[in-house]
Amino acid sequence: MTGRTPAYGFRFFVYAVVCVVLMFYDQRGGWLESVRGGLSAIAYPLQLAVNSPSAALRWTRSNFAERAQLDAENAALAAELRELKLKSLRFAALERENAQLRGLQATIPPILEKTLVGEVVSVELSMLRQRLLINRGSTNGVRKAQPVMTADGVLGQVLRVGPWSAEIILITDAEHALPVEVLRSGLRTIAVGVGESDRLSLPYVPLNSDIRVDDLLVTSGLGGVFPQGLPVATITTAKRDPAQPLAQIVATPVSHIDRDRHVLFAWFSPTHPAAAGPATVDAEQTVGTAAFQPQPAAGPTATAPPVSTSPVSPPPSPAATEPQQ
């Protein structure tokens, strides 16, 4: 060990002298720049490897922050778009009503007062039931028989309400009927569900009625639920058989009942000129006060209003029907 000590010391001295000489000439002439550049190029991948964990962490944090911000902005824009679409649904009907509305005051209140977005929790689409379960309930202000929309048009209305959820009966349900009118001609009729998500039936249209394929059906404002002018369906079939008293009319709903994941609960102004009118006796006999009743009506609601509202209780007589106006 002692014999090798001078060798180590000598080597250290030689290396130190070489370093000093190289530093001196590099400072004076810069002839080691190319060597330094090559060494830097070789060391760069190692520097990247050392810095990559922290850089990846910073990138991940930044990416997630930007993603969350973009998701929030996207949700806000989607909600705004749905509301704007809902407000624009009545433009076609308003054009037809423009002449009538010119005589009204300029300060007409907006028909849409408030909306609430709900998400579809479960779907039941069968011949017997066309229902949706939505994650909004009475704690959110949802009420029974409330109109339910999509960005395209009428979807249905609330059938049952729980604290945190609501069951929606779709306009295609076999127990649902909706007063509608043909936008082009103003013909009023009833659109009845047939248990298929892409079909509505119009069973009460006479042969000589002004209705044809591609006509747009909108809500008529009768029945006390939906205001006038909201898109409902488009006529796809219009057959007239002279041997039959009524035409065979089939329509397709404008709402994508089997695809939409979000719905709108709507609150409409009762003071607007196009607001839903009170349900008449005829409307109640056909569709009920909430605009849905079973078609094979077995109860008294399908034939006449409840007799319990009459102040008299003798056997039925012509006078017993007078209070039902």
C-alpha positions as CSV (number, residue, x, y, z in Angstrom):
1,M,0.0,0.0,0.0
2,T,2.8,2.4,0.9
3,G,4.6,1.7,-2.3
4,R,1.6,2.7,-4.4
5,T,1.0,6.0,-2.6
6,P,3.5,8.0,-4.6
7,A,2.0,6.7,-7.8
8,Y,-1.5,8.0,-6.9
9,G,-0.1,11.3,-5.9
10,F,1.9,11.6,-9.1
11,R,-1.2,10.8,-11.1
12,F,-3.3,13.4,-9.3
13,F,-0.6,16.0,-10.0
14,V,-0.5,15.1,-13.7
15,Y,-4.3,15.3,-14.0
16,A,-4.4,18.6,-12.2
17,V,-1.7,20.0,-14.5
18,V,-3.6,18.8,-17.6
19,C,-6.9,20.3,-16.3
20,V,-5.2,23.7,-15.7
21,V,-3.7,23.6,-19.2
22,L,-7.0,22.7,-20.8
23,M,-8.8,25.4,-18.9
24,F,-6.2,28.0,-19.9
25,Y,-6.3,27.2,-23.6
26,D,-10.1,26.8,-23.6
27,Q,-10.5,30.2,-22.0
28,R,-8.0,31.8,-24.5
29,G,-9.0,30.0,-27.7
30,G,-12.3,28.2,-27.2
31,W,-11.1,25.1,-29.0
32,L,-12.9,22.8,-26.6
33,E,-16.4,24.1,-27.5
34,S,-17.0,21.3,-30.0
35,V,-16.0,18.7,-27.4
36,R,-18.3,20.4,-24.8
37,G,-21.2,20.4,-27.3
38,G,-20.7,16.7,-28.0
39,L,-20.7,15.9,-24.3
40,S,-23.8,18.0,-23.8
41,A,-25.6,16.1,-26.6
42,I,-24.6,12.8,-25.0
43,A,-25.7,13.9,-21.5
44,Y,-29.1,15.4,-22.7
45,P,-31.0,12.1,-22.7
46,L,-29.7,11.4,-19.2
47,Q,-31.0,14.8,-18.1
48,L,-34.3,14.1,-19.6
49,A,-34.5,10.8,-17.8
50,V,-33.7,12.4,-14.5
51,N,-36.3,15.2,-15.0
52,S,-39.0,13.1,-16.6
53,P,-40.8,12.1,-13.3
54,S,-41.2,15.6,-12.1
55,A,-42.1,16.8,-15.7
56,A,-44.7,14.0,-16.0
57,L,-46.2,15.0,-12.7
58,R,-46.5,18.6,-13.6
59,W,-48.0,17.6,-17.0
60,T,-50.6,15.3,-15.3
61,R,-51.6,18.0,-12.9
62,S,-52.0,20.6,-15.6
63,N,-53.8,18.2,-17.9
64,F,-56.3,17.2,-15.2
65,A,-56.9,20.8,-14.2
66,E,-57.5,21.8,-17.9
67,R,-59.8,18.8,-18.4
68,A,-61.9,19.6,-15.3
69,Q,-62.2,23.2,-16.5
70,L,-63.1,22.1,-20.1
71,D,-65.7,19.7,-18.7
72,A,-67.3,22.4,-16.6
73,E,-67.3,24.8,-19.6
74,N,-68.8,22.1,-21.8
75,A,-71.5,21.3,-19.3
76,A,-72.4,25.0,-19.0
77,L,-72.5,25.4,-22.8
78,A,-74.6,22.3,-23.2
79,A,-77.1,23.5,-20.7
80,E,-77.2,26.9,-22.4
81,L,-77.7,25.3,-25.8
82,R,-80.6,23.2,-24.5
83,E,-82.3,26.2,-23.0
84,L,-81.8,28.2,-26.2
85,K,-83.1,25.3,-28.3
86,L,-86.2,25.0,-26.1
87,K,-86.8,28.8,-26.4
88,S,-86.6,28.6,-30.2
89,L,-89.0,25.6,-30.5
90,R,-91.9,27.9,-30.9
91,F,-90.5,30.2,-33.6
92,A,-92.5,28.5,-36.4
93,A,-95.7,28.7,-34.4
94,L,-95.0,32.4,-33.5
95,E,-94.6,33.3,-37.2
96,R,-98.1,32.0,-37.9
97,E,-99.5,33.8,-34.9
98,N,-97.7,37.1,-35.6
99,A,-100.7,38.8,-37.1
100,Q,-102.8,38.0,-34.0
101,L,-100.1,39.0,-31.6
102,R,-99.5,42.5,-33.1
103,G,-102.5,43.8,-31.2
104,L,-101.1,42.7,-27.9
105,Q,-98.9,44.8,-25.7
106,A,-95.2,44.8,-26.5
107,T,-94.3,43.7,-22.9
108,I,-95.5,40.2,-23.3
109,P,-94.0,38.0,-20.5
110,P,-91.7,35.2,-21.7
111,I,-93.6,31.9,-21.9
112,L,-90.7,29.9,-20.4
113,E,-90.1,30.9,-16.8
114,K,-87.7,28.2,-15.6
115,T,-86.1,24.9,-16.6
116,L,-84.4,22.1,-14.7
117,V,-82.1,19.6,-16.3
118,G,-82.5,16.0,-15.3
119,E,-80.6,12.8,-16.2
120,V,-82.2,9.6,-17.2
121,V,-81.6,6.9,-14.5
122,S,-83.5,4.0,-16.1
123,V,-85.5,3.4,-19.3
124,E,-88.5,1.1,-19.8
125,L,-89.6,1.0,-23.5
126,S,-92.1,-1.8,-24.1
127,M,-95.5,-2.2,-25.7
128,L,-97.2,-1.9,-22.3
129,R,-95.1,0.9,-20.8
130,Q,-93.0,3.8,-22.1
131,R,-91.5,5.3,-19.0
132,L,-88.3,7.0,-17.8
133,L,-86.9,7.4,-14.3
134,I,-85.2,10.8,-13.8
135,N,-82.9,11.9,-11.0
136,R,-85.0,14.9,-10.0
137,G,-87.9,14.9,-7.6
138,S,-90.0,17.0,-5.3
139,T,-87.0,18.4,-3.5
140,N,-86.1,20.1,-6.8
141,G,-89.6,21.5,-7.3
142,V,-90.8,18.8,-9.7
143,R,-94.6,18.2,-9.5
144,K,-97.0,15.7,-10.9
145,A,-98.2,16.2,-14.5
146,Q,-95.4,18.7,-15.1
147,P,-94.3,19.0,-18.8
148,V,-91.0,17.3,-19.7
149,M,-89.1,18.3,-22.8
150,T,-85.9,17.7,-24.8
151,A,-84.0,20.1,-26.9
152,D,-86.1,18.9,-29.9
153,G,-89.6,19.0,-28.5
154,V,-92.2,17.4,-26.2
155,L,-91.1,14.2,-24.5
156,G,-93.8,13.5,-21.9
157,Q,-94.9,14.6,-18.5
158,V,-94.4,13.6,-14.8
159,L,-96.5,10.6,-13.8
160,R,-95.2,10.0,-10.2
161,V,-92.9,12.1,-8.0
162,G,-90.6,11.0,-5.2
163,P,-88.3,13.1,-3.1
164,W,-85.3,12.6,-5.3
165,S,-86.7,11.0,-8.5
166,A,-89.6,11.3,-10.9
167,E,-91.3,8.8,-13.2
168,I,-92.0,10.2,-16.7
169,I,-94.7,8.9,-18.9
170,L,-93.7,9.4,-22.5
171,I,-96.0,10.6,-25.3
172,T,-95.6,7.2,-26.9
173,D,-97.0,5.3,-24.0
174,A,-100.2,3.5,-24.8
175,E,-101.9,5.3,-21.9
176,H,-101.0,8.8,-23.0
177,A,-102.9,11.1,-25.3
178,L,-101.9,14.7,-26.2
179,P,-104.0,17.5,-27.8
180,V,-102.1,18.6,-30.9
181,E,-102.7,20.7,-34.0
182,V,-101.3,20.7,-37.5
183,L,-98.9,23.7,-37.8
184,R,-99.7,24.2,-41.4
185,S,-103.5,24.0,-41.4
186,G,-104.4,24.6,-37.7
187,L,-106.3,21.3,-37.6
188,R,-106.8,20.1,-34.0
189,T,-106.8,16.5,-33.0
190,I,-105.4,14.0,-30.4
191,A,-102.0,12.2,-30.7
192,V,-102.2,8.8,-28.9
193,G,-99.3,6.6,-28.0
194,V,-99.2,3.1,-29.3
195,G,-96.4,1.6,-27.1
196,E,-93.6,2.2,-29.7
197,S,-90.9,4.8,-29.2
198,D,-91.0,6.0,-32.8
199,R,-94.8,6.1,-33.5
200,L,-97.8,8.1,-32.5
201,S,-101.3,7.5,-33.8
202,L,-104.0,10.1,-34.7
203,P,-107.2,8.0,-34.6
204,Y,-109.7,10.8,-34.7
205,V,-109.0,12.5,-38.1
206,P,-111.8,12.6,-40.6
207,L,-111.1,11.6,-44.2
208,N,-111.5,15.2,-45.6
209,S,-109.2,16.8,-43.0
210,D,-106.3,19.0,-44.3
211,I,-103.4,16.8,-43.1
212,R,-100.6,15.3,-45.1
213,V,-97.1,13.7,-44.9
214,D,-94.3,15.9,-43.4
215,D,-96.8,18.1,-41.6
216,L,-95.5,19.2,-38.2
217,L,-97.7,18.6,-35.2
218,V,-97.4,21.0,-32.3
219,T,-99.2,21.3,-29.0
220,S,-102.6,22.9,-29.2
221,G,-102.5,24.5,-25.8
222,L,-105.6,22.6,-24.7
223,G,-105.7,20.2,-21.8
224,G,-104.1,22.6,-19.3
225,V,-100.6,21.1,-19.5
226,F,-98.5,22.2,-22.5
227,P,-98.6,25.7,-24.0
228,Q,-99.4,26.1,-27.7
229,G,-96.8,25.7,-30.4
230,L,-94.3,23.1,-29.0
231,P,-93.1,20.6,-31.6
232,V,-94.5,17.1,-31.0
233,A,-94.2,14.9,-34.1
234,T,-94.0,14.8,-37.9
235,I,-96.6,13.0,-40.0
236,T,-95.1,10.0,-41.7
237,T,-98.2,8.1,-43.0
238,A,-101.6,9.5,-44.1
239,K,-103.9,6.9,-45.6
240,R,-107.5,7.5,-46.6
241,D,-109.8,4.5,-47.2
242,P,-113.3,5.6,-48.5
243,A,-114.7,2.5,-46.8
244,Q,-113.5,3.8,-43.4
245,P,-114.9,6.9,-41.6
246,L,-111.5,8.1,-40.4
247,A,-108.1,8.4,-41.9
248,Q,-105.2,6.3,-40.8
249,I,-102.5,8.8,-39.6
250,V,-99.2,7.9,-38.1
251,A,-96.6,10.3,-36.8
252,T,-93.0,10.1,-35.6
253,P,-92.0,12.1,-32.4
254,V,-89.4,14.8,-32.9
255,S,-87.8,13.9,-29.6
256,H,-85.2,11.1,-29.6
257,I,-87.0,9.1,-27.0
258,D,-84.6,6.1,-27.1
259,R,-81.4,8.2,-27.3
260,D,-81.7,11.3,-25.1
261,R,-79.8,11.1,-21.8
262,H,-80.9,14.4,-20.4
263,V,-84.4,16.0,-20.2
264,L,-85.8,19.4,-19.3
265,F,-88.5,20.0,-16.7
266,A,-90.2,23.1,-17.8
267,W,-92.2,25.8,-16.0
268,F,-94.4,27.9,-18.3
269,S,-95.9,31.3,-17.6
270,P,-99.7,31.1,-17.1
271,T,-100.1,34.7,-18.2
272,H,-98.6,34.3,-21.7
273,P,-101.0,34.4,-24.7
274,A,-99.9,31.0,-25.8
275,A,-100.1,29.4,-22.3
276,A,-102.0,26.2,-21.8
277,G,-105.7,26.8,-21.5
278,P,-107.8,25.2,-18.8
279,A,-108.9,21.6,-19.4
280,T,-112.4,21.4,-20.8
281,V,-114.9,18.6,-20.1
282,D,-114.2,17.2,-23.6
283,A,-110.5,17.3,-23.0
284,E,-110.9,15.6,-19.6
285,Q,-113.0,12.9,-21.1
286,T,-110.4,12.2,-23.7
287,V,-107.1,12.7,-22.0
288,G,-107.8,13.5,-18.4
289,T,-106.8,16.6,-16.4
290,A,-103.1,15.5,-16.6
291,A,-103.4,14.6,-20.3
292,F,-102.9,10.9,-19.8
293,Q,-105.6,8.2,-19.2
294,P,-105.8,4.6,-20.3
295,Q,-107.3,4.2,-23.7
296,P,-109.5,1.3,-22.9
297,A,-111.1,3.4,-20.2
298,A,-112.8,1.4,-17.5
299,G,-113.4,4.1,-15.0
300,P,-115.9,7.0,-14.8
301,T,-113.2,9.5,-15.9
302,A,-113.5,8.3,-19.4
303,T,-117.2,8.9,-19.8
304,A,-118.0,11.9,-17.5
305,P,-116.6,14.0,-14.7
306,P,-117.1,12.5,-11.2
307,V,-120.7,12.7,-10.0
308,S,-119.5,13.4,-6.5
309,T,-119.2,17.1,-7.5
310,S,-122.9,17.3,-7.9
311,P,-124.9,18.7,-4.9
312,V,-127.7,16.1,-5.5
313,S,-127.6,12.4,-5.0
314,P,-130.9,11.1,-6.6
315,P,-130.8,8.6,-9.5
316,P,-129.3,9.9,-12.7
317,S,-131.4,12.5,-14.5
318,P,-130.9,15.2,-17.1
319,A,-130.6,17.8,-14.3
320,A,-127.7,15.9,-12.8
321,T,-125.4,16.7,-15.7
322,E,-126.0,20.5,-15.6
323,P,-123.2,21.4,-13.2
324,Q,-120.6,19.8,-15.6
325,Q,-119.7,22.7,-17.8
